[in-house]
Amino acid sequence: MGFRLALVGLAKRGVKLALLPAAVARRERRPGLYALIYHRVGAGMQAEMDLPSRTFARHLDLLAERFEVVRLREGLERLEAGTVYRDLVAVTFDDGYADVHEHAWPLLREREIPSTLFLATGFLDGAIAPPISPGADRGGVPATPLAWEDVRAMLATGLVDVGSHTVTHPDFDGIDADTAERELAESKAVIRERLGVQTELFAYPRAVVGHPDLVGAHYRWALGGEGPKTVTETFDRVRVQRTPVRRSDGVFFLRRRLAGAAPLEDRLYARLRRR
């Protein structure tokens, strides 16, 4: 099993290398905001959405040494004002997995790197299953949600912000307006009730944009769509680009992403999701 997974990992890196020249040709050189998407850390899943703790630590060291890491909302405010003169990076986590608190948070706190948690409130409340593979069927520990008290403790440090990721994690381009309205309003209300904060941030599940006018009525900013980063000239407050980080990226391909060379695999993933 381990040998097969290792071969799969090598194959994915081989595909990335093969696509790299075309990605470099599409390099985005204007300064902008990279909103990095992480999911699970240290779960041992051997899956793309789970990074080993050691790899995540190396990512953070790279960010701290070479980039301006900002709170997500600060980066968005600077985009709105047109005052982004060098690339900015913001660290975000989707869904709300317990291993983010257990494995990622100590590394972030030690380096004083800010982050934003996009919470699927139904997952934290135990009303829905984990939005991605539970883990036990892929060699890792089962996916469990963050505890609300742990989120409150992280918020109290001033290093962590929270945003909505809906209640039940649906694709927003596949639900009707009434359902979207409930997902937007209820998730925001639950966050306010559980954490005492009024969030202005929303992330579309699976980065699938839908009902942007409704989203914009509830939230100041919404993150979704495909692309390496958002630049001032194309800034749309309800379609802020997100930069996925995958296990097979390691450090080498993360550097390429942060150099503006968006891997073409991102477009392939997006096309598969739409199908």
Residue pairs with C-beta under 8 A, 6 or more apart in sequence:
1 139
2 46
2 139
5 46
5 139
9 46
9 247
9 248
12 48
12 248
13 248
13 250
13 253
15 265
16 248
16 249
16 253
16 263
16 265
19 263
19 264
19 265
20 256
20 261
20 263
22 264
23 256
23 261
23 262
23 263
23 264
24 256
24 261
26 261
26 262
26 264
27 259
27 260
27 261
28 227
28 228
28 229
28 231
28 260
28 262
29 260
30 231
30 232
30 233
31 84
31 85
31 86
31 87
31 88
31 231
31 232
32 79
32 84
32 87
32 88
32 229
32 230
32 231
32 232
33 75
33 76
33 78
33 79
33 84
33 87
33 88
33 89
33 90
33 229
33 230
33 231
33 240
34 87
34 88
34 89
34 90
34 228
34 229
34 243
34 257
34 258
35 72
35 75
35 90
35 92
35 223
35 229
35 230
35 240
35 241
35 242
35 243
36 89
36 90
36 91
36 92
36 242
36 243
36 245
37 92
37 93
37 94
37 207
37 242
37 243
37 244
37 245
38 51
38 56
38 91
38 92
38 93
38 94
38 100
38 104
38 245
39 49
39 50
39 93
39 94
39 95
39 97
39 132
40 49
40 50
40 51
40 97
40 99
40 100
40 132
40 135
40 143
41 50
41 51
41 52
41 53
41 56
41 99
41 100
41 103
41 104
42 50
42 51
42 52
42 53
42 56
42 99
42 102
42 103
42 104
43 50
43 97
43 99
43 103
43 135
43 140
43 141
43 143
44 50
44 52
44 135
44 139
44 140
44 141
45 133
45 135
45 138
45 139
45 140
46 138
46 139
46 140
46 247
47 133
47 135
47 138
47 140
47 247
48 246
48 247
48 248
49 132
49 133
49 246
49 247
50 135
50 140
50 247
51 59
51 245
51 247
52 247
53 103
53 104
53 107
55 247
55 250
55 251
56 103
56 104
56 107
57 107
58 251
59 245
59 251
59 254
60 91
60 107
60 108
60 111
60 113
61 111
62 251
62 254
62 255
62 258
63 69
63 89
63 91
63 113
64 111
64 113
66 258
67 87
67 88
67 89
67 258
68 86
68 87
68 88
68 89
69 88
69 89
69 90
69 91
69 113
69 114
70 78
70 88
70 89
70 90
70 114
71 90
71 114
71 116
71 161
72 90
72 92
72 114
72 116
72 161
72 163
72 201
73 116
73 161
73 200
73 201
73 221
75 84
75 88
75 90
76 220
76 221
76 237
76 240
78 84
78 88
79 230
79 231
79 232
79 235
79 240
80 235
80 237
82 232
84 231
84 232
87 229
87 258
87 260
89 258
90 114
90 115
90 116
91 108
91 113
91 114
91 115
91 116
92 115
92 116
92 117
92 118
92 163
92 203
92 223
92 242
93 100
93 104
93 115
93 116
93 117
93 118
94 118
94 120
94 131
94 165
94 203
95 118
95 119
95 120
95 123
95 130
95 131
95 132
95 165
95 169
96 117
96 118
96 119
96 120
96 123
96 124
96 145
96 146
96 151
96 165
97 130
97 143
97 144
97 145
97 146
98 143
98 144
98 145
98 146
98 147
98 150
99 141
100 117
100 146
101 146
101 147
101 150
101 151
101 154
104 115
105 154
105 160
108 114
108 115
108 159
109 157
109 159
112 159
113 159
114 159
114 160
114 161
115 159
115 160
115 161
116 160
116 161
116 162
116 163
116 201
117 146
117 151
117 154
117 160
117 161
117 162
117 163
118 162
118 163
118 164
118 165
118 201
118 202
118 203
118 223
119 146
119 151
119 162
119 163
119 164
119 165
119 187
119 191
120 128
120 131
120 165
120 166
120 167
120 168
120 169
120 187
120 205
121 164
121 165
121 166
121 167
121 186
121 187
121 190
121 191
121 194
122 128
122 166
122 167
122 168
122 169
123 129
123 130
123 131
123 145
123 169
124 145
124 146
124 147
124 148
124 151
124 194
125 190
126 145
127 167
127 168
128 167
128 168
128 169
130 143
130 144
130 145
131 169
131 205
132 143
133 143
134 142
134 143
135 141
135 142
135 143
136 142
148 194
148 195
151 160
151 162
151 194
151 195
152 194
152 195
154 160
155 161
155 162
155 195
155 197
161 199
161 201
162 191
162 195
162 197
162 199
162 201
163 199
163 200
163 201
163 202
163 203
163 219
164 184
164 187
164 188
164 191
164 199
164 201
164 202
164 203
164 219
165 187
165 202
165 203
165 205
166 172
166 183
166 184
166 187
166 205
167 182
167 183
167 186
167 187
167 190
168 183
169 205
170 179
170 183
170 205
171 205
171 206
171 208
171 210
171 273
172 180
172 183
172 204
172 205
172 208
172 209
172 210
172 211
172 215
172 224
173 208
173 209
173 210
174 208
174 210
175 183
175 210
175 211
177 211
177 214
180 210
180 211
180 214
180 215
181 214
184 202
184 214
184 215
184 218
184 219
185 218
188 198
188 199
188 218
188 219
191 197
191 199
192 198
192 199
199 219
200 219
200 220
200 221
201 219
201 220
201 221
201 222
201 223
202 215
202 218
202 219
202 221
202 222
202 223
203 222
203 223
203 224
203 242
204 210
204 215
204 222
204 223
204 224
204 225
206 273
207 223
207 224
207 225
207 226
207 242
207 244
207 270
208 224
208 273
209 222
209 224
209 225
209 238
209 239
212 222
212 238
212 239
213 238
215 222
215 238
216 222
216 237
216 238
219 238
220 237
221 237
221 238
221 240
222 237
222 238
222 239
222 240
223 240
223 241
223 242
224 239
224 240
224 242
225 239
225 240
225 241
225 242
226 241
226 266
226 267
226 270
227 241
227 243
227 262
227 266
228 241
228 243
228 257
228 260
228 261
228 262
228 266
229 241
229 243
229 260
230 240
230 241
243 257
244 266
244 269
245 254
245 257
249 257
253 263
256 263
257 263
